[in-house]
Amino acid sequence: MKISYSDDTQKGPGHGIFTFSETLFPDGPYSMAVLRASDHAYLAGGAGGGTVWVGETRFMPVRAETTPEGGITVPVGPEVVDALDPLEKYLVTLKPEQGDELKARLQVADGITYSPDRRLDNTGMRAQDAAPPSPPASEPVAPAGAETSAAVTAAETPLTLSPEPPAPAPSAPRKPNPVLIVALLAALLAGGLATWKFFDSKAREEQAALSGKSETPAAPATELPPTQKSAEEQVRAFFSGPDVTAKAALNLAAQLPKATPPEQDALYRLYYFAAESEAPAAFMPYAACLDPAEPQWGTIEKDAAAAYAAYAKAAASDPKVAKAALEAQTRLRAWLERESAAGNARARAWLQELP
């Protein structure tokens, strides 16, 4: 089966038509799923009429019409059109109510006329164009400067002094108590020492601050070295760094762990990027991620046809792995034939896509 996209000129920007052809189509109704190749995420409906990309398979009901040539056309609105990217590749699955699923690969090479308000960007992430939520109600805040004004007013208010009390009558001089004098002198000396220590320590702190040094040891840095970062963090850092090349991606992939699904998903991003950049060394690991005859790789959706094509590229571009790539192709085809004979409809559909 083949698929093509064209803008719907009658309905205007944000509307398009998927045209399916070159196969026998069972009777409808139909539903449709759109898989994005770069991360194997599915297009799904979001809140407010928008769209998002999710990790699990999502089918959306569609209105299919037959063409005089025996094909099928499916009109799509902004929720699909605005999520498409001309630089991306997609796997579109058409699912009839009765019968096998039909799959075709799509890349919109002729451009897309997006809707005027376009709530989604090319990556399919929700656009941040909604009005921000209103802040919660709070107590009235005094206008700026009110506190200062109050202070000035208070300062300008004249103070009323109460009359001084009468001076006490003079009394006869008393003889000083020697014990009391010694105690007072000791207390004054202790207070003076404490005050000197306080100001001396403050002076040393100020001197250290002026010289750029600290009296206390510096706190250890919180930035983790690359070897202690997770595979996901290292891959994110790679794609935002200065050396985003296929060679650098494969070098990083060789160093990362691959024991857990998140680690395997991170590695798949590197393999996909390098394979799309036509790096010969990327075709075999990329194909193995998609090969249904191989163990599950993270959360990546299996795709026998894409794996078969990647094995073919590996055999053609690297003589060192040609034998292994052709053996993998043979093993994959045999697996699909066994599964198809056992009633696996998906394997049967994949077989139809192989050359």
HELIX and SHEET records of a PDB file:
HELIX    1   1 ALA A   47  GLY A   49  5                                   3    
HELIX    2   2 PRO A   78  VAL A   81  1                                   4    
HELIX    3   3 ALA A  146  GLU A  156  1                                  11    
HELIX    4   4 PRO A  178  SER A  211  1                                  34    
HELIX    5   5 PRO A  226  GLN A  228  5                                   3    
HELIX    6   6 ALA A  231  PHE A  239  1                                   9    
HELIX    7   7 ALA A  246  GLN A  255  1                                  10    
HELIX    8   8 PRO A  261  GLU A  276  1                                  16    
HELIX    9   9 PRO A  280  ALA A  282  5                                   3    
HELIX   10  10 PHE A  283  LEU A  290  1                                   8    
HELIX   11  11 ALA A  304  SER A  317  1                                  14    
HELIX   12  12 ALA A  322  ALA A  341  1                                  20    
HELIX   13  13 ALA A  345  GLU A  353  1                                   9    
SHEET    1   A 4 LYS A   2  ASP A   7  0                                        
SHEET    2   A 4 GLY A  16  SER A  21 -1                                        
SHEET    3   A 4 ILE A  72  VAL A  76 -1                                        
SHEET    4   A 4 GLU A  65  THR A  66 -1                                        
SHEET    1   B 4 THR A  51  VAL A  54  0                                        
SHEET    2   B 4 ALA A  41  GLY A  45 -1                                        
SHEET    3   B 4 TYR A  30  ARG A  36 -1                                        
SHEET    4   B 4 MET A  60  VAL A  62 -1                                        
SHEET    1   C 5 THR A  51  VAL A  54  0                                        
SHEET    2   C 5 ALA A  41  GLY A  45 -1                                        
SHEET    3   C 5 TYR A  30  ARG A  36 -1                                        
SHEET    4   C 5 TYR A  90  PRO A  96 -1                                        
SHEET    5   C 5 LEU A 102  LEU A 106 -1                                        
END                                                                             
